[in-house]
Amino acid sequence: MTFERIGPDAYARKLEKGELEGTLTIDVRQPEEWEFYHWDHMELTPMMTIPQKLEELPRDQPIYVVCAHGVRSENVCRYLSEQGFANTVNVEGGMAALAALRGFRYD
């Protein structure tokens, strides 16, 4: 099973152009990380809750996965792929890279 990857610049451009309509972006960080910084269109779904939420996740649309730096999101993409989700995309660099695009330092 495989999944796609997208860089932070390409992800931000897709968002800006409206190309993420009809997709889902889940943020797999913990709630306290989410509260510190997030983009409004993302849905908080902590990594450890993914197995319980499989039935709630759409199988018919792309799912972009983001975390702090891209490690947890890669693991979630791998897991979702193993569970039969055919269109998952890891946002490489995570929120640290996305935040840098907006001039916000995220450590």
Contact map, one row per residue, 1 for C-alpha under 8 A:
11100000000000000000000000000000000000000000000000000000000000000000000000000100110000000000000000000000000
11110000000000000000000000000000000000000000000000000000000000000000000000000100100001000000000000000000000
11111000000000000000000000000000000000000000000000000000000000000000000000001100100001111100000000000000000
01111100000000000000000000000000000000000000000000000000000000000000000000000000000000111100000000000000000
00111110000000000000000000000000000000000000000000000000000000000000000000000000000000001111000000000000000
00011111011000000000000000000000000000000000000000000000000000000000000000000000000000001111000000000000000
00001111111000000000000000000000000000000000000000000000000000000000000000000000000000000011100000000000000
00000111111100000000000000000000000000000000000000000000000000000000000000000000000000000011110011001000000
00000011111110000000000000000000000000000000000000000000000000000000000000000000000000000000000001001000000
00000111111111000000000000000000000000000000000000000000000000000000000000000000000000000000000000000000000
00000111111111100000000000000000000000000000000000000000000000000000000000000000000000000010000000000000000
00000001111111110000000000000000000000000000000000000000000000000000000000000000000000000000000001000000000
00000000111111111000000000000000000000000000000000000000000000000000000000000000000000000000000000000000000
00000000011111111111000000000000000000000000000000000000000000000000000000000000000000000000000000000000000
00000000001111111111000000000000000000000000000000000000000000000000000000000000000000000000000000000000000
00000000000111111110000000000000000000000000000000000000000000000000000000000000000000000000000000000000000
00000000000011111110000000000000000000000000000000000000000000000000000000000000000000000000000000000000000
00000000000001111111100000000000000000000000000000000000000000000000000000000000000000000000000000000000000
00000000000001111111100000000000000000000000000000000000000000000000000000000000000000000000000000000000000
00000000000001100111111100000000000000000000000000000000000000000000000000000000000000000000000000000000000
00000000000000000111111000000000000000000000000000000000000000000000000000000000000000000000000000000000000
00000000000000000001111100000000000000000000000000000000000011000000000000000000000000000000000000000000000
00000000000000000001111110000000000000000000000000000000000011110000000000000000000000000000000000000000000
00000000000000000001011111000000000000000110000000000000000011110000000000000000000000000000000000000000000
00000000000000000000001111100000000000001110000000000000000000111100000000000000000000000000000000000000000
00000000000000000000000111110000000000000111100000000000000000111100000000000000000000000000000000000000000
00000000000000000000000011111000010000000111110000000000000000001110000010000000000000000000000000000000000
00000000000000000000000001111100000000000001111000000000000000001110000110000000000000000000000000000000000
00000000000000000000000000111110110000000001111000000000000000000111000100000000000000000000000000000000000
00000000000000000000000000011111110000000000011000000000000000000000000000000000000000000000000000000000000
00000000000000000000000000001111111000000001010000000000000000000000000000000000000000000000000000000000000
00000000000000000000000000000111111100000000000000000000000000000000000000000000000000000000000000000000000
00000000000000000000000000001111111110000000000000000000000000000000000000000000000000000000000000000000000
00000000000000000000000000101111111111000001000000000000000000000000000000000000000000000000000000000000000
00000000000000000000000000000011111111000000000000000000000000000000000000000000000000000000000000000000000
00000000000000000000000000000001111111000000000000000000000000000000000000000000000000000000000000000000000
00000000000000000000000000000000111111100000000000000000000000000000000000000000000000000000000000000000000
00000000000000000000000000000000011111110100000000000000000000000000000000000000000000000000001000000000000
00000000000000000000000000000000000011111100000000000000000000000000000000000000000000000000000000000000000
00000000000000000000000000000000000001111110000000000000000000000000000000000000000000000000000000000000000
00000000000000000000000010000000000000111110000000000000000000000000000000000000000000000000000000000000000
00000000000000000000000111100000000001111111000000000000000000000000000000000000000000000000000000000000000
00000000000000000000000111100000000000011111100000000000000000000000000000000000000000000000000000000000000
00000000000000000000000001111010010000000111110000000000000000000000000000000000000000000000000000000000000
00000000000000000000000001111000000000000011111011000000000000000000000000000000000000000000000000000000000
00000000000000000000000000111110000000000001111111000000000000000000000000000000000000000000000000000000000
00000000000000000000000000011100000000000000111111000000000000000000000100010000000000000000000000000000000
00000000000000000000000000000000000000000000011111100000000000000000000000000000000000000000000000000000000
00000000000000000000000000000000000000000000111111111000000000000000000000000000000000000000000000000000000
00000000000000000000000000000000000000000000111111111100000000000000000000010000000000000000000000000000000
00000000000000000000000000000000000000000000000111111100000000000000000000000000000000000000000000000000000
00000000000000000000000000000000000000000000000011111110000000000000000000000000000000000000000000000000000
00000000000000000000000000000000000000000000000011111111100000000000000000000000000000000000000000000000000
00000000000000000000000000000000000000000000000001111111100000000000000000000000000000000000000000000000000
00000000000000000000000000000000000000000000000000011111110000000000000000000000000000000000000000000000000
00000000000000000000000000000000000000000000000000001111110000000000000000000000000000000000000000000000000
00000000000000000000000000000000000000000000000000001111111000000000000000000000000000000000000000000000000
00000000000000000000000000000000000000000000000000000011111110100000000000000000000000000000000000000000000
00000000000000000000000000000000000000000000000000000000111111000000000000000000000011100000000000000000000
00000000000000000000000000000000000000000000000000000000011111000000000000000000000000000000000000000000000
00000000000000000000011100000000000000000000000000000000011111100000000000000000000000100000000000000000000
00000000000000000000011100000000000000000000000000000000001111110000000000000000000000111000000000000000000
00000000000000000000001111000000000000000000000000000000010011111000000000000000000000111000000000000000000
00000000000000000000001111000000000000000000000000000000000001111100000000000000000000011110000000000000000
00000000000000000000000011110000000000000000000000000000000000111110000011011000000000011110000000000000000
00000000000000000000000011111000000000000000000000000000000000011111010110000000000000000111011000000000000
00000000000000000000000000111000000000000000000000000000000000001111111110000000000000000000011000000000000
00000000000000000000000000001000000000000000000000000000000000000111111100000000000000000000111100000000000
00000000000000000000000000000000000000000000000000000000000000000011111100000000000000000001111110000000000
00000000000000000000000000000000000000000000000000000000000000000111111111000000000000000111111000000000000
00000000000000000000000000000000000000000000000000000000000000000011111111100000000000000000000000000000000
00000000000000000000000000011000000000000000001000000000000000000111111111110000000000000000000000000000000
00000000000000000000000000110000000000000000000000000000000000001110011111111000000000000110010000000000000
00000000000000000000000000000000000000000000000000000000000000001000011111111100000000000100000000000000000
00000000000000000000000000000000000000000000000000000000000000000000001111111110000000000000000000000000000
00000000000000000000000000000000000000000000001001000000000000001000000111111111000000000000000000000000000
00100000000000000000000000000000000000000000000000000000000000001000000011111111100000011100000000000000000
11100000000000000000000000000000000000000000000000000000000000000000000001111111110000000000000000000000000
00000000000000000000000000000000000000000000000000000000000000000000000000111111111000000000000000000000000
00000000000000000000000000000000000000000000000000000000000000000000000000011111111110010000000000000000000
11100000000000000000000000000000000000000000000000000000000000000000000000001111111111110000000000000000000
10000000000000000000000000000000000000000000000000000000000000000000000000000111111110000000000000000000000
00000000000000000000000000000000000000000000000000000000000000000000000000000011111110000000000000000000000
00000000000000000000000000000000000000000000000000000000000000000000000000000001111111000000000000000000000
00000000000000000000000000000000000000000000000000000000001000000000000000000001111111110000000000000000000
01100000000000000000000000000000000000000000000000000000001000000000000000000000100111110000000000000000000
00110000000000000000000000000000000000000000000000000000001011100000000000000000100011111000000000000000000
00110000000000000000000000000000000000000000000000000000000001111000000000001001100011111100000000000000000
00111100000000000000000000000000000000000000000000000000000001111000000000001000000000111110000000000000000
00111100000000000000000000000000000000000000000000000000000000011100010011001000000000011111000000000000000
00001111001000000000000000000000000000000000000000000000000000011100010010000000000000001111110000000000000
00001111000000000000000000000000000000000000000000000000000000000100110000000000000000000111110010000000000
00000011000000000000000000000000000000000000000000000000000000000001110000000000000000000011111111000000000
00000001000000000000000000000000000000000000000000000000000000000111110010000000000000000011111111000000000
00000000000000000000000000000000000001000000000000000000000000000111110000000000000000000000111111100000010
00000000000000000000000000000000000000000000000000000000000000000001100000000000000000000000111111110000111
00000001000000000000000000000000000000000000000000000000000000000000100000000000000000000001111111111000000
00000001100100000000000000000000000000000000000000000000000000000000000000000000000000000000111111111100000
00000000000000000000000000000000000000000000000000000000000000000000000000000000000000000000001111111111110
00000000000000000000000000000000000000000000000000000000000000000000000000000000000000000000000111111111110
00000001100000000000000000000000000000000000000000000000000000000000000000000000000000000000000011111111000
00000000000000000000000000000000000000000000000000000000000000000000000000000000000000000000000001111111000
00000000000000000000000000000000000000000000000000000000000000000000000000000000000000000000000000111111100
00000000000000000000000000000000000000000000000000000000000000000000000000000000000000000000000000111111110
00000000000000000000000000000000000000000000000000000000000000000000000000000000000000000000000100110011111
00000000000000000000000000000000000000000000000000000000000000000000000000000000000000000000001100110001111
00000000000000000000000000000000000000000000000000000000000000000000000000000000000000000000000100000000111
